[in-house]
Amino acid sequence: MPIDPDFQAHRHPEESYGNLKVWRDNKGTLGIYGTSVTVDFDLCVGDGACIDVCPADVFEWHGEGAERKAMPERERDCTYCFGCEAVCPKFAIRVTIPLQVKR
């Protein structure tokens, strides 16, 4: 199952990780990190496809070994090319263009 497209309506930002919101539900999940570029840590397999394809270097590795995930550290730098969404094998990434961004 892919990332919930309406996660902001179904979850609440429980905490922050640096400048990123962490959206959790009541199931004790790892959460969804970010706001405009988001990664569902419960779905992410840490293959790095998003890191390889991103022209703006939005993602950084977070964690080690099997727990390694792609963190959208610089979501504000996103060019909204949607390449990360396209290459994610588990559809763990969602990119939403903020209203104030003009293409």
MARSEPA-838362 format. One record per residue (C-alpha): x negated, y, z negated; residue number from 1. Coordinates in nm, 3 decimals. Layout:
# MARSEPA-838362
X Y Z NUM $
...
END
This chain:
# MARSEPA-838362
0.000 0.000 0.000 1 $
-0.146 0.342 0.095 2 $
-0.182 0.644 -0.131 3 $
0.154 0.787 -0.236 4 $
0.217 1.090 -0.008 5 $
0.429 1.246 -0.285 6 $
0.191 1.169 -0.570 7 $
0.213 1.524 -0.707 8 $
0.586 1.475 -0.765 9 $
0.543 1.127 -0.916 10 $
0.237 1.194 -1.132 11 $
0.104 1.474 -1.346 12 $
-0.245 1.622 -1.363 13 $
-0.359 1.467 -1.688 14 $
-0.713 1.598 -1.692 15 $
-0.983 1.751 -1.480 16 $
-1.308 1.616 -1.347 17 $
-1.520 1.923 -1.279 18 $
-1.306 2.136 -1.049 19 $
-1.080 1.845 -0.948 20 $
-0.744 1.754 -1.096 21 $
-0.694 1.390 -1.194 22 $
-0.337 1.277 -1.131 23 $
-0.227 0.977 -1.338 24 $
0.091 0.784 -1.394 25 $
0.214 0.596 -1.697 26 $
0.068 0.263 -1.578 27 $
-0.285 0.337 -1.701 28 $
-0.429 0.364 -1.352 29 $
-0.766 0.514 -1.262 30 $
-0.584 0.805 -1.101 31 $
-0.591 1.018 -0.790 32 $
-0.873 1.272 -0.777 33 $
-0.835 1.606 -0.598 34 $
-0.554 1.826 -0.473 35 $
-0.592 1.901 -0.100 36 $
-0.838 1.615 -0.035 37 $
-0.741 1.329 -0.263 38 $
-0.878 0.982 -0.328 39 $
-0.678 0.716 -0.510 40 $
-0.942 0.543 -0.721 41 $
-0.717 0.238 -0.762 42 $
-0.722 0.185 -0.384 43 $
-1.076 0.302 -0.296 44 $
-1.310 0.012 -0.213 45 $
-1.622 0.230 -0.204 46 $
-1.735 0.138 0.146 47 $
-1.850 0.493 0.225 48 $
-1.673 0.527 0.560 49 $
-1.532 0.864 0.453 50 $
-1.875 0.986 0.347 51 $
-2.024 0.883 0.682 52 $
-1.756 1.047 0.896 53 $
-1.705 1.375 0.707 54 $
-1.859 1.670 0.898 55 $
-1.831 1.899 0.591 56 $
-1.992 1.665 0.334 57 $
-1.684 1.684 0.112 58 $
-1.749 1.348 -0.058 59 $
-2.012 1.232 -0.308 60 $
-2.063 0.893 -0.466 61 $
-1.920 0.848 -0.815 62 $
-2.010 0.546 -1.027 63 $
-2.232 0.247 -0.963 64 $
-2.203 -0.098 -0.806 65 $
-1.853 -0.240 -0.775 66 $
-1.713 0.064 -0.957 67 $
-1.852 0.307 -0.697 68 $
-1.593 0.542 -0.545 69 $
-1.595 0.836 -0.304 70 $
-1.527 1.156 -0.496 71 $
-1.396 1.463 -0.305 72 $
-1.644 1.693 -0.484 73 $
-1.621 1.976 -0.230 74 $
-1.259 1.959 -0.117 75 $
-1.264 2.336 -0.056 76 $
-1.517 2.278 0.226 77 $
-1.281 2.043 0.413 78 $
-1.233 2.127 0.783 79 $
-0.909 1.923 0.794 80 $
-1.028 1.695 1.072 81 $
-0.857 1.397 0.899 82 $
-1.148 1.169 0.991 83 $
-1.170 1.040 0.635 84 $
-0.804 0.938 0.639 85 $
-0.851 0.763 0.973 86 $
-1.148 0.550 0.866 87 $
-1.038 0.457 0.514 88 $
-0.966 0.080 0.524 89 $
-0.723 0.095 0.230 90 $
-0.561 0.432 0.313 91 $
-0.683 0.561 -0.024 92 $
-0.735 0.917 0.106 93 $
-0.480 1.187 0.171 94 $
-0.561 1.526 0.318 95 $
-0.305 1.804 0.282 96 $
-0.360 2.141 0.444 97 $
-0.289 2.413 0.187 98 $
-0.040 2.676 0.301 99 $
-0.299 2.955 0.289 100 $
-0.532 2.776 0.534 101 $
-0.485 2.867 0.898 102 $
-0.620 2.635 1.167 103 $
END
